[in-house]
Amino acid sequence: MKISEAWLREWVSPDLTTEELVEQITMAGLEVDGTEAVAGEFSGVVVGEILSVEQHPDADKLRVCQVAGSLQGQGEKPVQVVCGAPNARPGIKIPFATVGSQLPPGKDGKPFKIKKAKLRGVESFGMLCAQTELQLGEDNDGLWELPADAPVGLCLREFLSLNDTCIEIDLTPNRSDCLSIKGVARDVGVLNRLPVNELEIPAVPASIDDTLAISLNGGEACSRYVGRVIRNVDVSKPSPVWMQERLRRADIRSIDAVVDVTNYVLIELGQPMHAFDLNTLQGGVQALMANQGEKLTLLDGQEVELNADTLVIADDEKAIAMAGIMGGADTAVSSETKDILLESAFFNPVSIAGRARNYGLHTDSSHRFERGVDYQLQEQAMERATQLLLDIVGGEAGPVVVVENEHKPQDQQVILRRARILSGLGFDMPDEDVIDILSRLGLVLINSNAEGWVFSVPSYRFDISIEADLLEELARVYG
């Protein structure tokens, strides 16, 4: 899993350098595989605006652009730049590499310095850039079009907060609670005895009454399913650049605003989500085991023949998604989508484990579900995703529908005896440290006496069930 250090520090920011932070979380069991800068090495690139475009007199594929933007601000004289990008047109904001700026090294390993030049006899004072030329993405089809409200003349590194580091964490399978920014922040807060800046996620009031029938027919495989109808979305509206950048730093490609929001909530909170095109569904939705041999075309275009031990989400006619793994192509959100069903569920890890690999798949969702997702997170994720969607693509949200069955996991309690700390770890620990560490980890003190304590285990810690697990946590954090 890759995360942005800057994003993590919005949640909790200890007084540590990047190297010290990486060392700390590695020694606490969240092994860091490596770090890298979020962008290539470049300087002197600003937000520019193309004011006018004329055809080059001697080259069919070149255009002569007048561009506003400089490191000194917006009051400067427009600059002439010759450009061959097919999407160069008046009014767009683009990355503008001014004369004297340096772009990331090319194949020869040497930085590329921008100089005054003549292209087919016409002077050019700078360069207008694509994503690939700045090592900020894979789009090389034309100029990188920045948001219309991007401040002309502002340093691009400042505008996109590019002075940041990607941290790649290789988690052991038992620590699924840290497969998110929220989870890693929780551990960093514990290690440094700092409060974590939890998100305020208020409920989004329903503005329409539309709902869809949801039923659970898969037994303990799916014990909780949350759905919400959102109508009149405008999928043509792109995700904001700040969201695309955070996803890129998590190694997730931006697709469209609806998919981006579900991926964003996945990285931020740890809850996989999916959106169906509501108008492609036949009747309600249900979680149930697949019919042996039933076929489903997935989002990646692959057609799979389902096994009877595979949990699926189905409408009244057929399977529309492999539960916890991947959605189906027939009900996917597209550029034509107007109404969606947003879903957030809890699937039993045992029911998901190994299923993706049986079909030659591995997804961000299956990676989390087969290790364990917080079984009380679904509604919070739904409210977060709803608000982000309404802010970006608009629309009207219906009520949140929550369906549960008797197989929903129950909160566990674990006894910790004082005597076991010394015998198990080899040293005594003050009571206040025991309570502080375990409380910061999310455990709730239920009772205490001369023998020890009784703690309630949080819903996101699937790896804590016996006394030895609490001893491990104390040793891991205390050092």
Secondary structure, 3 states (H helix, E strand, C coil): CEEEHHHHHHHCCCCCCHHHHHHHHHHCCCEEEEEEECCCCCEEEEEEEEEEEEECCCCCCCEEEEEECCCCCCCCCCEEEEECCCCCCCCCEEEEEEEEEEECCCCCCCCEECCCEEECCEEECCEECCCHHHCCCCCCCCCCCECCCCCCCCEHHHHCCCCCEEEEEECCCCCHHHCCHHHHHHHHHHHHCCCCCCCCCCCCCCCCCCCCCEEECCHHHEEEEEEEEEECCCCCCCCCHHHHHHHHHCCCCCCCHHHHHHHHHHHHHCCCEEEEEHHHCCCCEEEEECCCCCEEEECCCCEEECCCCCEEEECCCCEEEECCCEEECCCECCCCCCCEEEEEEEECHHHHCCHHHHCCCCCHHHHHHCCCCCCCCHHHHHHHHHHHHHHHHCCEECCCEEEECCCCCCCCEEEEEHHHHHHHHCCCCCHHHHHHHHHHCCCEEEEECCCEEEEECCCCCCCCCCHHHHHHHHHHHHC
